[in-house]
Amino acid sequence: MTSTAVIIANWNGKKYLKDCFDSLRAQSCKDFKIILVENGSEDGSEDFVRQKYPEVEIVRLEENAGFAKGYNVGIQKAFEEKNIEYVFVLNNDTKLDEKCIEELLDLVKKHPEGGSIQSKVLNFFDPEKIDCAGILLSTDGVATNRGYGEKDSGQYDNEAEIFGASGAASLFSRKALEKTKLSAGEYFDNSYFAYYEDVDLAWRLRLAGFKSYFCPKALVHHVHSATAGQISGFKAYYLNRNRFFTLIKNYPFCRLVLILFILTPVRYIFLLFRVIMKKGRKGAEFSGQSKGAVAKE
């Protein structure tokens, strides 16, 4: 019986779906079902999937409920089947190597204490660059993609325990999700909408005694920030708001005070300084005063 469900939350991502679903069809392991949560798309995504990929189960939401709730709806639907032991949450802008799901399942079975298994995510357009090898936390609680932007030179070719798994392409066990859920059907925190929902879940998994592992042989190619864009007001707002949510929810009081009142102000002052300096250099370039300096950046 099918033991795994692939959960994809989609919002106006029709142009990415062919690569994603074709790669799922080509998997060496066939022991999984696919659930697409249609987050109120208006680009014909649902009709496209129904026509081209009839094996996909579609759950439609009338409006964009965000990644967190979108994933939750899909997971809840998957768990209606008692035999589903794992869910693989997957961004729509991805393409999997043919042994990806097989490798993830092999690793999670080696580690029954593993609540989540992170795939090795590569840049879609430049597969020699790492996109994500797990969640990495800085001293002040800022979460980044482990290895992001690094050239893939074999430094992430070993299985390893990591802080947590990214929501872009990771496998979660039913046991871990059920034990750490916030309420019925709420595995990721719905209030996050997008960004840091995976970081918050990673904290809850760790606090509940589960571990997360990196699976270097499970390869996924990802168009980074395809839905929200590389730089946008939407992304900046939710990244910063949800970082504070995660700090307040999961950090001990003394550490929280240090981060909020010392480390975070220093970070924002530094970022402001960089923005001012960058604008100054661009202005100088525009006026023809420092083309050489700007060209070296």
C-alpha positions as MATLAB code, in Angstrom:
seq = 'MTSTAVIIANWNGKKYLKDCFDSLRAQSCKDFKIILVENGSEDGSEDFVRQKYPEVEIVRLEENAGFAKGYNVGIQKAFEEKNIEYVFVLNNDTKLDEKCIEELLDLVKKHPEGGSIQSKVLNFFDPEKIDCAGILLSTDGVATNRGYGEKDSGQYDNEAEIFGASGAASLFSRKALEKTKLSAGEYFDNSYFAYYEDVDLAWRLRLAGFKSYFCPKALVHHVHSATAGQISGFKAYYLNRNRFFTLIKNYPFCRLVLILFILTPVRYIFLLFRVIMKKGRKGAEFSGQSKGAVAKE';
ca = [
       0.000    0.000    0.000;
       1.126    3.547   -0.693;
       3.059    4.898    2.285;
       4.055    8.360    1.056;
       2.213   11.446   -0.169;
       3.823   14.275   -2.113;
       2.218   17.595   -1.162;
       2.498   20.565   -3.523;
       0.908   23.958   -2.818;
       0.463   25.916   -6.038;
      -0.443   29.546   -6.682;
      -0.278   30.668  -10.317;
       2.671   28.377  -10.993;
       1.451   26.698  -14.160;
       4.700   27.382  -16.049;
       6.652   25.294  -13.517;
       4.308   22.333  -13.169;
       5.342   20.317  -16.226;
       8.939   19.940  -15.048;
       7.781   19.099  -11.533;
       5.171   16.486  -12.445;
       7.213   14.922  -15.249;
      10.039   14.359  -12.756;
       7.592   12.800  -10.290;
       6.340   10.448  -12.986;
       9.936    9.405  -13.692;
      10.740    8.414  -10.089;
      12.368    5.026   -9.564;
      10.160    4.551   -6.485;
       6.473    4.461   -7.369;
       5.174    4.055   -3.814;
       3.643    7.517   -3.460;
       0.602    9.562   -4.326;
       0.503   13.239   -5.301;
      -1.781   15.873   -3.782;
      -1.863   19.317   -5.347;
      -3.378   22.081   -3.231;
      -4.670   24.715   -5.632;
      -4.259   27.976   -3.714;
      -6.775   30.002   -5.713;
      -4.705   30.076   -8.909;
      -6.025   32.099  -11.828;
      -3.567   30.983  -14.514;
      -5.232   27.726  -15.571;
      -3.026   25.546  -13.371;
      -5.875   23.314  -12.240;
      -7.194   22.595  -15.744;
      -3.653   21.925  -16.963;
      -3.018   19.350  -14.243;
      -6.409   17.674  -14.683;
      -5.774   17.248  -18.412;
      -2.107   16.276  -18.365;
      -1.696   14.538  -14.991;
      -4.947   12.764  -14.097;
      -3.194   10.718  -11.413;
      -2.827   13.881   -9.280;
      -5.419   14.449   -6.560;
      -6.420   18.117   -6.465;
      -7.725   20.005   -3.451;
      -8.960   23.456   -4.400;
      -8.990   26.499   -2.142;
     -10.964   29.537   -3.247;
      -8.184   31.993   -2.369;
      -4.453   32.006   -1.735;
      -4.122   30.737    1.841;
      -0.312   30.741    1.751;
       2.274   27.996    1.906;
       1.671   27.070    5.545;
      -2.058   26.469    5.268;
      -1.705   25.086    1.755;
       0.664   22.416    2.996;
      -1.558   21.751    6.011;
      -4.599   21.176    3.828;
      -2.623   18.734    1.705;
      -1.161   16.899    4.697;
      -4.564   16.635    6.352;
      -5.969   15.183    3.136;
      -3.108   12.677    2.940;
      -3.583   11.578    6.552;
      -7.169   10.581    5.833;
      -5.491    7.397    4.615;
      -4.176    5.438    7.594;
      -1.359    3.848    5.588;
       0.367    7.166    4.812;
       3.515    7.257    6.969;
       5.418   10.093    5.281;
       4.689   13.329    3.475;
       7.098   14.963    1.063;
       6.371   18.709    0.939;
       7.556   20.088   -2.369;
       7.583   23.508   -3.997;
       5.947   23.684   -7.414;
       9.076   25.197   -9.020;
      11.189   22.066   -8.650;
      12.454   19.138  -10.688;
      13.530   15.886   -9.007;
      16.254   13.466  -10.025;
      14.763   10.045  -10.650;
      15.978    8.450   -7.387;
      15.071   11.375   -5.125;
      12.096    9.870   -3.303;
      13.772    6.442   -3.115;
      16.814    7.987   -1.412;
      14.693    9.965    1.061;
      12.723    6.894    2.085;
      15.875    4.788    2.422;
      17.419    7.332    4.784;
      14.354    7.874    6.958;
      14.053    4.109    7.449;
      17.664    4.059    8.676;
      16.816    6.754   11.233;
      13.490    6.026   12.976;
      14.174    8.992   15.257;
      14.223   11.251   12.192;
      11.256   13.597   12.061;
      12.390   15.200    8.807;
      14.790   14.432    5.955;
      16.220   17.234    3.837;
      16.990   16.680    0.153;
      19.993   18.258   -1.540;
      18.517   21.213   -3.410;
      20.459   22.662   -6.344;
      19.938   25.837   -8.332;
      17.599   25.040  -11.229;
      19.526   27.116  -13.780;
      23.010   26.495  -12.410;
      23.109   22.969  -10.929;
      26.717   23.425   -9.837;
      25.441   25.782   -7.113;
      23.773   24.752   -3.871;
      20.331   26.171   -3.143;
      19.689   24.418    0.171;
      21.211   21.654    2.270;
      19.037   22.261    5.313;
      18.154   25.117    7.655;
      21.019   27.041    9.231;
      20.474   29.426   12.170;
      22.664   32.453   12.894;
      23.454   33.751   16.369;
      20.588   36.244   16.239;
      18.012   33.729   15.061;
      18.042   34.531   11.352;
      17.448   31.369    9.326;
      19.254   30.808    6.039;
      19.625   27.957    3.591;
      22.666   25.901    4.520;
      25.142   26.127    1.640;
      23.132   28.684   -0.336;
      25.052   30.036   -3.320;
      28.103   27.828   -2.747;
      29.622   25.898   -5.622;
      28.856   22.207   -5.179;
      32.344   20.791   -4.715;
      31.427   17.774   -2.636;
      31.276   19.599    0.689;
      27.671   18.420    1.142;
      28.043   14.854   -0.089;
      27.771   13.214    3.324;
      24.723   12.331    5.372;
      24.542   14.605    8.413;
      22.284   15.663   11.223;
      21.050   19.228   10.672;
      18.968   21.725   12.608;
      15.917   21.313   10.420;
      14.534   20.689    6.939;
      13.420   23.338    4.479;
       9.814   23.407    3.295;
      10.990   23.552   -0.322;
      11.658   19.825   -0.662;
      11.716   17.686    2.481;
      10.226   14.489    3.842;
       8.393   14.471    7.201;
       7.200   11.490    9.195;
       3.561   11.242   10.185;
       4.551   10.352   13.731;
       6.573   13.571   14.116;
       3.927   15.802   12.565;
       1.113   14.362   14.656;
       3.115   14.733   17.859;
       4.070   18.369   17.210;
       0.913   19.744   15.569;
      -0.525   22.953   17.033;
      -4.150   21.913   16.599;
      -6.146   19.492   14.474;
      -4.721   19.652   10.949;
      -2.257   22.463   11.755;
       1.228   21.028   11.305;
       2.797   24.215   10.008;
       1.640   27.362   11.819;
      -1.101   28.866    9.616;
      -0.408   32.372   10.916;
       2.965   32.420    9.139;
       1.361   32.381    5.651;
       4.801   32.088    3.995;
       8.447   31.981    5.142;
       9.830   30.618    8.428;
       6.944   28.164    8.809;
       9.504   25.418    8.234;
      11.894   26.963   10.781;
       9.155   27.037   13.400;
       8.305   23.398   12.688;
      11.990   22.483   12.910;
      12.095   23.982   16.410;
       9.026   22.043   17.519;
      10.421   18.793   16.137;
      13.709   19.258   17.982;
      12.006   20.208   21.234;
       9.861   17.073   20.937;
      12.978   14.880   20.610;
      12.990   14.295   16.841;
      16.071   14.719   14.672;
      16.528   16.053   11.143;
      18.923   14.601    8.605;
      20.412   15.718    5.313;
      20.196   13.265    2.409;
      22.875   14.179   -0.177;
      21.751   11.606   -2.742;
      18.184   12.956   -2.976;
      18.662   15.668   -5.587;
      16.147   18.419   -6.333;
      16.540   21.368   -8.694;
      14.774   24.529   -7.527;
      13.891   27.904   -9.067;
      14.623   29.976   -5.948;
      11.847   32.434   -4.921;
       9.876   31.838   -8.113;
       6.510   32.627   -6.496;
       7.326   35.678   -4.368;
      10.258   37.006   -6.391;
      13.842   37.506   -5.322;
      13.204   40.951   -3.857;
       9.725   42.167   -2.965;
       7.853   44.000   -0.245;
       5.802   40.845    0.324;
       8.912   38.753    0.929;
      10.626   41.340    3.141;
       7.526   41.766    5.302;
       6.886   38.075    5.935;
      10.553   37.190    6.393;
      11.004   39.799    9.116;
       7.605   39.389   10.780;
       7.844   35.613   10.897;
      11.399   35.682   12.197;
      10.094   37.550   15.240;
       7.207   35.086   15.554;
       9.707   32.225   15.634;
      11.970   33.920   18.168;
       9.128   34.683   20.566;
       7.624   31.200   20.243;
      10.750   29.112   20.590;
      13.667   30.901   22.280;
      14.354   30.981   26.042;
      13.698   34.352   27.673;
      17.299   35.399   28.336;
      18.372   34.523   24.808;
      15.337   36.311   23.399;
      16.189   39.531   25.261;
      19.766   39.411   23.927;
      18.582   38.911   20.354;
      15.763   41.459   20.355;
      17.513   44.300   22.152;
      21.157   43.898   21.146;
      21.836   41.590   18.202;
      18.839   42.547   16.067;
      19.363   46.341   16.306;
      23.021   45.822   15.355;
      21.948   43.734   12.345;
      19.472   46.353   11.127;
      21.952   49.215   11.606;
      24.484   47.259    9.557;
      21.919   46.559    6.827;
      20.887   50.230    6.743;
      24.529   51.241    6.418;
      24.981   48.838    3.493;
      21.868   50.179    1.752;
      23.035   53.786    2.165;
      26.529   52.963    0.886;
      25.150   51.008   -2.049;
      22.821   53.840   -3.041;
      25.705   56.268   -2.741;
      27.884   54.200   -5.055;
      25.079   53.817   -7.581;
      24.529   57.566   -7.557;
      28.235   58.117   -8.147;
      28.206   55.627  -11.010;
      25.227   57.355  -12.601;
      27.035   60.705  -12.485;
      30.155   59.118  -14.021;
      32.345   59.660  -10.948;
      33.248   56.123   -9.838;
      32.584   53.634  -12.610;
      35.713   51.670  -11.827;
      34.812   51.169   -8.172;
      31.292   50.027   -8.975;
      32.479   47.647  -11.678;
      34.497   45.731   -9.096;
      31.476   44.913   -6.866;
];
